[in-house]
Amino acid sequence: MPYRIVANGDAGLSVVFTAQVSEKLTRHIQVLSRLCAKEFAGLVTDIIPAYQSLTLCYLPLAAHQQQIMEKLQRILRHDLPEQDLNSQLITIPVCYEQAYAPDLISLAQACDLSVEQVIALHSNTDYLLHMLGFSPGFLYLGGLDPRLSCPRKTTPSARVPAGSVGIGGNQTGIYPQQTPGGWHIIGRTPITLFNPNLPSPCVAQPLDKIRFTAISAADFEAIRHTPT
């Protein structure tokens, strides 16, 4: 799979792939991530898989950039070993009612659809989790129906509540914490998406499939107040 290795700051290297985002590429990056965790044990502080890249943050006192690069090139020169990457289907409840979906009506209008059509299209797909991004546990999901594709907001919102489900371009995703954000918010989930106190902090991992199921506001509040 074609790639290039580029410096990323003064203590990082990124393997950047030219292939289009796909399940095949995501699987390739995940396998490479696990292999690097083994091959670079003690030399790197972080391994960060993304849509089309894998970044290694290394310890400058333990390894030189050239050493890391040469070892990466040796790994990438050969076919990566087959690995059984377990994935699962995770159902996430979402309330699409107006109080939890401030941008649903405007997105429906922009897409020339009814609100009911947007909800049906959004909740009738199994999405592939490609990566976890910009805040801890943020789910970047592929597989959005093209009819729901909508450019990001020209002016981001200063506060997007935790659990908000949004659409940005041809992606959908979920905000695990309250943060600023520029995606169109069409619903919200009451479940906790990221808990650093758990052995597996994130509700899902790359290559998992995510399915949204519509719930009422009453269901939302009942789930939100259920002890976990």
N, C-alpha and C positions, 0 to 999 in steps of 0.2 A: 504494500500500500504506500504510494508516494508520500514523502514527508520532507521536512527540513527542520534542522535544530537551530534555535536562535537563543541568544542571551536574553535573560529576563531579570534585569537588575544586576547587582554585583554578586549575587549568590544564588542565581537561579538559571535553569535552562528549560526551554519549552520545546517539545516535539510537536510541530504543527503539521497536520495532515491536510492534503488538498482535496480529499474526497468530500462529496456532499454529505451533510448530516443524514444519518440513517441508523437503523438498528444494527446493521453490520459494523459500521464505524464505531458506534458506542460500545459494542461488544469487544471490538479490537482494543479500544482505549482502556476498557476495564481489565482485560487480560494483561495488557502491558503494565497497568498500574500495579496489579498484584505481583507481577514478575519483578518490577522495579523495587517494590517493598522488600522483596527477598534479596535481590542482588545488591542493593545499596544500603542494606541494614547498617546503621551506625554512621552513615555518611550524609544522610538527608534528614531534614526536619519535617518536611511536608511533601506529599505527593498529591497534586491537584488535577483530577481529570475534568475536562470540560467538553463542549460540543465537538470541537475539532482539534483538540490539543491535550497534551499532558505536560504539566509543569513540575519539575523537581527543584525544591529549595534545599540546597546543600550547606554543609558546615564548612566555611572557608578554611578553618584550621585543620579540618580532617581530610579535605580533598581539594584539588585544584580543578578549575573549570575544564581544562583540557582532559584531565583524567576522567571526569564524569562524562564528557562528550564522547570520548573514545569508547568507553564502556557501553554507552547508549547505542552507539553505532554498531558495535558488535552484536548487541541484543537484536537490533532492528534488521540486521543483515540476513537473519534467518526467519523462517516462519515461526510465529509464536506458538507455544504448545497449546493443545486443546485443554480447556478447563471447563468444568461443570459449574457454570455461574447460575446458581439457583435464583429463580425469580418467582414472584407471586402476584396474584391479582388482589388488589386492595380496593375496597369500596369506601368511598368518602362521602358522607352525607353533606348536602349543600342546600341552604335556604336561598331561593332565588326571589324572595319577596322584596318589595321596594325598600324596606328599612335596612336590608342587608345588601342591596344591589343598586347603589346610587347611579351607576352608568348603564344599567340594563336597557332602559328606554332609548337613550341616545345611541347606544351601539346598535340596537335593533333598527332604528331609523337609518343609521349610516349604512347598514347592510341590506336595507330594503326588505326587512323581515318583520314579522310580528314578534312580540315578546314571547308568546307561546312557542313559536318556531325556534327562536334562539335557545330557549330552555330545552326543547326536545332535541335539537341538534347537539347541544353541548353535553347533555346527559345520556346520549345514545351512542357513545364511542368509548372504546378502551384505549387509553392514552399510554404511550411509552415514556417512562421517566428516563430522560437522557442524562441529566446532570442535576447536582445540587449546587445552588449558586447564591446570589450576591449577598444574602444574609443567611445565617445558619439554618439549614433545612428548607430553603426555598426550592420548590419543585418546578423544574422546567420540563414541560410535557409536550411531546410531539404527537401529531395525529389529529390536530384540529381540523374540523370540516372547513374547506376553503371558503364556504359561504359565510363563515364567521370571522374571517380574517379582517383586521381593522388596524390601521396605523396607531401607534402609541399616541397618547395625548400630547398636544403641543405644549401644554403647561402641566407638569406633574402635580399630583396632590401632595400636600405637605404631610398628611397623616393618613395612611391606609391601615385600617384595623387588622389585627392578627386574625388569620383564618380567611382573609379575603381571597376570593377566586377571581382572577383577572384574565383578560385577553390582550395581548400585545403583538401586533403583526400576525404571523401565522402560528403563534404559540399560545398556550394557556398555562397557567401556573397558580400557585397558592403562596400567599405571604404568611410565613410562620410567626412573625413578630410585627408589631406596629412599626412601620417605617414609611418614609416618603416613597412614592411610586408613580409611574406614568402609564400603567396599564389600566384598561377599562374594567372596573369592578362590577361583575354581574351576579355575585352571590357571596356567601360566606359559609364556612364550615365551623361547627362548634367544637370540633375535636382538637386536641393539642398535636401540633405537627412536629415540634422539636422540644425535647426535654433532655438537657445535658446531664441529668442525674441518672438516666437509664443506660444500661449497657449498650443498647443501640439507640442513640438519641433521636434519630430521624424516623418518621413514620414509614418511610419507604427508602429503597436504595435504587441506584441506576439499574435499568433493565426490568424493574418491576412494572406491572401494568396497573393503571389507575382508572377506576370507574366512578363517576359521580352519580349519586342518586338524590333526587329532589325531595326535600322535606319541608314541612310547614314551619312557621315561626314558633308555634307551640312545641313542636318536636325539637327545634333548635334550642330553645330555652331548657327543655327537659334534659337533653343530652349535655348541655353546657353545665348544668348544675348536678349532674350525676358524678359521684366521687369515682376517681380512677385509681 
